Amino acid sequence: MCTHQKIVRSLVVLSVFEMGLGVSSIVLGVVGSGRARTWHKTQGEGTPVWSGVSFLLCGLCGILCAMKRSGLTMIVFSTCCICGLIGGILNVQFVRALARRTDTLRSLYLASVLLACLGMVGCTLSTWLTCRLASSEQHRMFIERELSLHHSVEMTEKVQPPVM
């Protein structure tokens, strides 16, 4: 069984991975957009940039969630993961449509789709880890509350008013 610390460490590692994918996707989108403008005199497509921003935001929220572990940060992180998943899906769809043209930069589009797929896998795993972390936190808080109630019952039993 995974311990609480293993879940947090895994979440941090996965969040750093998501941040790396986000930065890579942004750089790839900027390079692809610049090359498309230079070679084809058309406006470049920015979908890798936007999916990269959503992956980067997902990674940053994951680090925050691992540090704070409150209910609100877990909800925000899960929301960012879902947005990253949607951004990755849209990136794959738009890049597939662009790759059907005959005058395309196939290697850049292939790299963009690969980064988007890895980002989507990372977002899915992050959402699963967040659910595990929330369950672990709920169990920990339940144990603390039970110990606190047990301690308060013991204290009331020890303090008995004098009988007259």
C-alpha positions as CSV (number, residue, x, y, z in Angstrom):
1,M,0.0,0.0,0.0
2,C,1.3,3.5,-0.8
3,T,2.0,5.7,2.1
4,H,1.1,9.3,2.3
5,Q,4.7,10.5,1.6
6,K,5.0,8.3,-1.5
7,I,1.9,9.8,-2.9
8,V,3.2,13.3,-2.3
9,R,6.6,12.5,-3.8
10,S,5.0,10.9,-6.8
11,L,2.8,14.0,-7.3
12,V,5.8,16.3,-7.1
13,V,7.7,14.2,-9.7
14,L,4.7,14.1,-12.0
15,S,4.2,17.8,-11.6
16,V,7.8,18.6,-12.5
17,F,7.4,16.3,-15.5
18,E,4.2,18.2,-16.5
19,M,6.0,21.5,-16.2
20,G,8.8,20.2,-18.4
21,L,6.3,19.0,-21.0
22,G,4.6,22.4,-20.8
23,V,7.8,24.4,-21.4
24,S,8.8,22.0,-24.2
25,S,5.4,22.3,-25.9
26,I,5.5,26.1,-25.7
27,V,8.9,26.2,-27.2
28,L,7.9,23.8,-29.9
29,G,4.8,25.8,-30.7
30,V,6.7,29.0,-31.0
31,V,9.3,27.4,-33.2
32,G,6.7,25.8,-35.4
33,S,4.7,29.0,-35.6
34,G,7.8,31.0,-36.6
35,R,8.8,28.4,-39.3
36,A,5.3,28.3,-40.7
37,R,5.3,32.1,-41.1
38,T,8.8,32.1,-42.6
39,W,8.3,29.3,-45.1
40,H,4.7,29.5,-46.0
41,K,4.0,33.2,-45.4
42,T,0.9,32.1,-43.4
43,Q,0.0,32.6,-39.9
44,G,1.3,29.8,-37.7
45,E,-0.8,27.6,-35.5
46,G,-0.6,28.2,-31.8
47,T,-2.2,25.0,-30.4
48,P,1.0,23.6,-29.0
49,V,1.6,26.9,-27.1
50,W,-1.9,26.8,-25.5
51,S,-1.7,23.1,-24.5
52,G,1.8,23.8,-23.2
53,V,0.5,26.6,-21.0
54,S,-2.2,24.3,-19.7
55,F,0.4,21.6,-18.9
56,L,2.6,24.2,-17.2
57,L,-0.3,25.5,-15.2
58,C,-1.2,21.9,-14.2
59,G,2.4,21.3,-13.0
60,L,2.5,24.5,-11.0
61,C,-0.8,23.7,-9.3
62,G,0.5,20.2,-8.6
63,I,3.5,21.5,-6.7
64,L,1.2,23.8,-4.8
65,C,-1.1,20.9,-4.0
66,A,1.7,18.7,-2.8
67,M,2.9,21.5,-0.5
68,K,-0.4,22.6,1.0
69,R,-2.6,19.5,0.7
70,S,-5.8,21.3,1.5
71,G,-9.2,20.5,-0.1
72,L,-9.2,23.7,-2.1
73,T,-5.8,23.2,-3.7
74,M,-6.7,19.6,-4.6
75,I,-9.9,20.8,-6.3
76,V,-8.0,23.5,-8.2
77,F,-5.3,21.0,-9.2
78,S,-7.9,18.5,-10.4
79,T,-9.5,21.3,-12.4
80,C,-6.2,22.2,-14.0
81,C,-5.5,18.6,-14.9
82,I,-8.9,18.4,-16.6
83,C,-8.1,21.6,-18.5
84,G,-4.7,20.2,-19.5
85,L,-6.4,17.0,-20.7
86,I,-8.8,19.1,-22.8
87,G,-5.9,21.2,-24.1
88,G,-4.0,18.2,-25.1
89,I,-6.9,16.6,-26.9
90,L,-7.6,19.8,-28.8
91,N,-3.9,20.1,-29.7
92,V,-3.9,16.6,-31.2
93,Q,-7.0,17.3,-33.2
94,F,-5.8,20.6,-34.6
95,V,-2.3,19.3,-35.4
96,R,-3.8,16.3,-37.2
97,A,-5.8,18.7,-39.3
98,L,-2.6,20.7,-40.1
99,A,-0.6,17.6,-40.9
100,R,-3.0,16.6,-43.7
101,R,-1.7,19.5,-45.8
102,T,0.9,18.7,-48.3
103,D,3.3,21.5,-47.4
104,T,3.6,20.8,-43.7
105,L,6.4,20.4,-41.2
106,R,5.8,16.8,-40.3
107,S,8.6,16.4,-37.8
108,L,7.3,19.4,-35.7
109,Y,3.8,18.2,-35.9
110,L,4.8,14.7,-34.8
111,A,6.8,16.1,-31.9
112,S,3.8,18.3,-30.9
113,V,1.4,15.3,-30.9
114,L,3.9,13.2,-28.9
115,L,4.2,16.0,-26.3
116,A,0.5,16.4,-26.2
117,C,0.0,12.7,-25.7
118,L,2.5,12.5,-22.9
119,G,0.9,15.6,-21.3
120,M,-2.5,13.9,-21.4
121,V,-1.1,10.8,-19.8
122,G,0.5,13.0,-17.1
123,C,-2.7,14.9,-16.5
124,T,-4.7,11.6,-16.1
125,L,-2.1,10.2,-13.7
126,S,-2.0,13.5,-11.7
127,T,-5.8,13.4,-11.4
128,W,-5.6,9.8,-10.1
129,L,-2.9,10.7,-7.6
130,T,-4.9,13.7,-6.4
131,C,-7.8,11.4,-5.6
132,R,-5.4,9.1,-3.7
133,L,-4.0,12.0,-1.8
134,A,-7.5,13.3,-0.9
135,S,-8.4,9.9,0.3
136,S,-5.2,9.7,2.4
137,E,-5.8,13.1,3.8
138,Q,-9.4,12.3,4.7
139,H,-8.2,9.1,6.5
140,R,-5.5,11.0,8.4
141,M,-8.0,13.7,9.5
142,F,-10.5,11.0,10.6
143,I,-7.8,9.3,12.8
144,E,-6.8,12.7,14.3
145,R,-10.4,13.5,15.1
146,E,-10.9,10.1,16.7
147,L,-7.8,10.5,18.8
148,S,-8.9,13.9,19.8
149,L,-12.4,12.7,20.8
150,H,-10.9,9.8,22.7
151,H,-8.6,12.2,24.6
152,S,-11.4,14.5,25.5
153,V,-13.5,11.6,26.8
154,E,-10.5,10.5,29.0
155,M,-10.1,14.0,30.3
156,T,-13.8,14.3,31.3
157,E,-13.6,10.9,33.1
158,K,-10.6,12.1,35.1
159,V,-12.2,15.3,36.3
160,Q,-15.0,14.3,38.5
161,P,-16.7,16.9,40.8
162,P,-16.3,16.2,44.5
163,V,-19.2,14.4,46.1
164,M,-20.7,16.2,49.1
